[in-house]
Amino acid sequence: MDVGVELQGRKVVVTGANGVIGKWIVRAFAEAGCQVCATDVQTAEEIASAHAGGFGVGGFAWQADLTSDDAMQALIDEVGRRWGSADVLVNNAGVYPSGFLLDIDAAEFDRIFNINLRAPFILTRGICTQMVRQGVRGSVINISSGASRKMRRSVVPYCTSKTALDRLTKGFALELAEFGIRVNTLEPGFVPGSVVSELTPTHVQRTAAAIPLGRGADYTDLRGGLLYLASQASVYMTGATLTLDGGNSIGSMDVHQAKKHPL
């Protein structure tokens, strides 16, 4: 199956479009011939200027604050007005602030869960309602993290929100199956460079060195899995997790002894 040909003209909504991974997601679908609604908290002009490759014919940029119910409903309404329904929804937006549990305040805890978990619930509910009414057998892709299975110090709310997102994925998959709508999770590998959640160069180097395949993820690593989940190539796959992390989730290459290499 030629996934690129199959996806031509498909209508795709991508949240967090101006982040590092978000830009890759928009690019992958635009290059596959899709129409992309790229949304982020920045203005439509700022979103458009960050995507030199554009959004495909019929695609557009849309500002949406995912902590605002009104803003999310406006996004859902605009998708319905322009397209009737999307074919694919990618819940990519997320925040990864650092803070120990004894220091973090309730408002920041709520903000993390609002963006990482509540927004995917509201958007999936709204966009998939349109899919059902239009008879679209669509695909929802939730961008999660290996942090959903392995707790990390100083980012416990983030880890917990991603664990909950994985469960939400399975719940939606179960309840939308009768409509032919598939809901899956994609776990990208380590991708530094976020301006929202900055990482120190030392942390980036140490983390990449510990990954079994020896590096962080890049655009080509993400593209194939993303298009696979959006296409009919994965038609019998729902409620599942596709992990593209260079082996990071199976273990670390750190060696805790003087002899660092075999043989």
C-alpha positions as CSV (number, residue, x, y, z in Angstrom):
1,M,0.0,0.0,0.0
2,D,1.3,3.4,-1.0
3,V,0.5,5.4,2.2
4,G,1.4,8.7,0.6
5,V,-1.0,8.3,-2.3
6,E,-3.8,7.0,0.0
7,L,-3.6,10.1,2.3
8,Q,-3.7,12.7,-0.4
9,G,-6.5,15.1,0.3
10,R,-7.2,13.9,3.8
11,K,-8.1,16.6,6.3
12,V,-5.9,16.6,9.4
13,V,-6.0,18.6,12.6
14,V,-2.7,19.0,14.5
15,T,-2.5,20.7,17.9
16,G,0.8,22.1,19.3
17,A,1.7,22.8,15.6
18,N,4.6,25.2,16.4
19,G,6.5,22.9,18.7
20,V,9.5,20.8,17.5
21,I,7.4,17.7,17.0
22,G,4.4,19.7,15.9
23,K,6.3,21.1,13.0
24,W,7.4,17.6,12.0
25,I,3.8,16.4,12.1
26,V,2.5,19.2,10.0
27,R,5.3,18.8,7.5
28,A,4.7,15.0,7.2
29,F,1.0,15.4,6.4
30,A,1.5,18.3,4.1
31,E,4.2,16.4,2.2
32,A,1.8,13.5,1.9
33,G,-0.8,15.8,0.2
34,C,-3.1,16.3,3.1
35,Q,-5.0,19.4,4.1
36,V,-3.7,20.4,7.6
37,C,-5.4,22.6,10.2
38,A,-2.3,23.6,12.2
39,T,-3.3,25.1,15.6
40,D,-1.3,26.5,18.5
41,V,-1.6,29.2,21.1
42,Q,0.2,31.7,18.8
43,T,-1.6,33.8,16.3
44,A,-2.5,32.3,12.9
45,E,0.1,34.6,11.3
46,E,2.8,33.3,13.7
47,I,1.8,29.7,13.0
48,A,1.9,30.3,9.3
49,S,5.3,31.9,9.4
50,A,6.8,28.9,11.2
51,H,5.7,26.5,8.4
52,A,7.6,27.3,5.2
53,G,6.1,24.2,3.5
54,G,2.6,25.4,4.2
55,F,-0.5,23.3,5.1
56,G,-1.5,21.8,1.8
57,V,-4.3,22.9,-0.5
58,G,-7.3,23.7,1.7
59,G,-5.2,23.7,4.9
60,F,-5.1,26.6,7.4
61,A,-3.6,28.0,10.6
62,W,-5.9,28.5,13.6
63,Q,-5.1,30.1,17.0
64,A,-6.4,28.1,20.0
65,D,-5.6,28.3,23.7
66,L,-6.1,24.7,24.9
67,T,-6.8,25.9,28.4
68,S,-10.0,27.6,27.1
69,D,-13.2,25.7,26.5
70,D,-14.4,28.5,24.3
71,A,-11.3,28.5,22.2
72,M,-11.4,24.7,21.7
73,Q,-15.1,24.9,20.7
74,A,-14.3,27.6,18.2
75,L,-11.6,25.3,16.7
76,I,-14.0,22.4,16.5
77,D,-16.7,24.6,14.9
78,E,-14.3,26.0,12.4
79,V,-13.2,22.5,11.3
80,G,-16.9,21.6,10.9
81,R,-17.6,24.7,9.0
82,R,-14.7,24.3,6.5
83,W,-14.6,20.5,6.2
84,G,-17.7,19.0,7.7
85,S,-15.3,16.7,9.5
86,A,-11.6,16.0,9.8
87,D,-10.2,12.6,8.8
88,V,-7.4,12.6,11.3
89,L,-6.9,14.3,14.7
90,V,-3.4,14.5,16.2
91,N,-3.4,15.6,19.8
92,N,0.2,16.7,20.0
93,A,0.2,19.7,22.3
94,G,1.8,19.2,25.7
95,V,3.8,21.0,28.3
96,Y,6.7,19.5,30.3
97,P,7.5,22.0,33.1
98,S,10.0,21.0,35.8
99,G,9.1,21.2,39.4
100,F,9.3,18.9,42.5
101,L,6.0,17.9,43.9
102,L,6.6,19.7,47.2
103,D,7.2,23.0,45.3
104,I,4.7,22.9,42.4
105,D,1.5,24.8,43.1
106,A,-2.0,23.6,42.3
107,A,-2.5,26.1,39.5
108,E,0.5,24.7,37.6
109,F,-0.6,21.1,38.2
110,D,-4.0,22.0,36.8
111,R,-2.4,23.7,33.7
112,I,-0.4,20.6,32.9
113,F,-3.5,18.4,33.1
114,N,-5.6,20.8,31.2
115,I,-3.3,20.9,28.2
116,N,-2.0,17.3,28.3
117,L,-5.2,15.4,29.1
118,R,-8.3,17.6,29.3
119,A,-7.8,19.2,25.9
120,P,-7.3,15.8,24.1
121,F,-10.6,14.7,25.7
122,I,-12.5,17.8,24.6
123,L,-11.1,17.9,21.1
124,T,-11.4,14.1,20.5
125,R,-15.0,14.3,21.7
126,G,-15.9,17.2,19.4
127,I,-14.0,16.2,16.3
128,C,-15.1,12.6,16.5
129,T,-18.7,13.6,17.0
130,Q,-18.3,15.3,13.6
131,M,-16.7,12.2,12.2
132,V,-19.6,10.1,13.3
133,R,-22.2,12.5,11.9
134,Q,-20.4,12.6,8.5
135,G,-19.8,8.9,8.4
136,V,-16.0,9.3,8.4
137,R,-14.0,6.3,9.6
138,G,-11.2,8.4,10.9
139,S,-8.1,8.1,13.0
140,V,-7.0,9.8,16.2
141,I,-3.4,9.9,17.2
142,N,-2.4,10.9,20.7
143,I,1.2,11.9,21.1
144,S,2.4,10.4,24.4
145,S,5.8,9.6,25.9
146,G,7.8,6.8,27.6
147,A,7.2,8.9,30.7
148,S,3.8,7.4,30.8
149,R,5.4,4.1,31.9
150,K,8.6,5.3,33.7
151,M,8.4,8.0,36.4
152,R,10.9,10.8,36.3
153,R,11.9,13.1,39.2
154,S,10.8,16.7,38.9
155,V,8.2,16.1,36.2
156,V,5.8,13.8,38.0
157,P,2.6,15.7,36.9
158,Y,3.8,15.3,33.2
159,C,4.4,11.6,33.6
160,T,1.0,11.2,35.3
161,S,-0.8,13.1,32.6
162,K,0.7,10.9,29.9
163,T,-0.2,7.7,31.8
164,A,-3.8,9.1,31.9
165,L,-3.7,10.0,28.2
166,D,-2.8,6.4,27.4
167,R,-5.8,5.2,29.3
168,L,-8.0,7.8,27.6
169,T,-6.7,6.5,24.3
170,K,-7.9,3.0,25.1
171,G,-11.2,4.3,26.4
172,F,-12.0,6.3,23.2
173,A,-10.7,3.4,21.1
174,L,-13.2,1.0,22.8
175,E,-16.2,3.4,22.5
176,L,-15.5,4.6,18.9
177,A,-14.7,1.2,17.4
178,E,-18.4,0.7,16.4
179,F,-18.1,3.8,14.2
180,G,-14.9,2.7,12.5
181,I,-12.9,5.4,14.2
182,R,-9.5,4.2,15.4
183,V,-7.6,5.8,18.3
184,N,-3.9,5.1,18.9
185,T,-0.9,6.5,20.7
186,L,2.4,7.4,19.2
187,E,5.4,7.7,21.5
188,P,8.2,9.6,19.7
189,G,11.8,9.3,20.9
190,F,13.8,11.9,22.8
191,V,13.4,15.3,21.0
192,P,15.1,18.2,22.6
193,G,14.6,21.8,21.5
194,S,11.3,22.9,23.0
195,V,11.2,26.6,23.9
196,V,8.3,25.9,26.3
197,S,10.2,23.2,28.3
198,E,13.9,23.9,27.8
199,L,16.6,21.3,28.6
200,T,20.2,22.0,29.4
201,P,22.9,20.8,26.9
202,T,24.3,18.5,29.5
203,H,21.0,16.8,30.0
204,V,20.5,16.5,26.3
205,Q,23.9,14.9,25.8
206,R,23.5,12.5,28.7
207,T,20.1,11.4,27.7
208,A,21.0,10.8,24.0
209,A,24.1,8.8,25.0
210,A,22.0,6.5,27.1
211,I,19.6,5.6,24.3
212,P,20.3,2.1,22.9
213,L,20.5,3.4,19.3
214,G,22.7,6.2,20.4
215,R,20.8,9.3,19.4
216,G,17.5,11.3,19.8
217,A,14.7,11.1,17.2
218,D,14.5,13.1,14.0
219,Y,11.8,13.9,11.4
220,T,12.3,10.8,9.4
221,D,12.0,8.6,12.5
222,L,8.6,10.1,13.3
223,R,7.1,10.4,9.7
224,G,6.7,6.7,8.9
225,G,4.9,5.8,12.1
226,L,2.7,8.8,12.0
227,L,1.5,8.2,8.4
228,Y,1.1,4.5,9.2
229,L,-1.3,5.3,12.1
230,A,-3.3,7.8,9.9
231,S,-3.7,5.4,7.0
232,Q,-5.5,2.2,6.2
233,A,-2.2,0.3,6.6
234,S,-3.1,0.2,10.3
235,V,-6.8,-0.4,9.8
236,Y,-6.9,-3.3,12.3
237,M,-5.0,-1.3,15.0
238,T,-6.8,0.6,17.7
239,G,-6.1,1.3,21.4
240,A,-2.5,0.5,20.8
241,T,0.8,2.3,21.3
242,L,3.5,2.6,18.6
243,T,6.9,3.4,20.2
244,L,9.6,5.0,18.1
245,D,12.2,5.8,20.6
246,G,15.5,4.1,19.6
247,G,15.0,1.6,22.4
248,N,14.9,4.2,25.2
249,S,11.9,2.6,26.9
250,I,13.5,-0.8,27.1
251,G,16.6,0.3,29.1
252,S,19.6,2.5,29.4
253,M,23.1,2.1,27.9
254,D,24.6,3.6,31.1
255,V,27.1,1.1,32.5
256,H,27.8,1.3,36.2
257,Q,31.2,-0.3,36.4
258,A,34.8,0.5,35.4
259,K,34.7,-1.7,32.3
260,K,32.4,0.2,30.0
261,H,32.4,-2.0,26.8
262,P,32.1,-5.8,26.1
263,L,35.1,-7.8,24.7
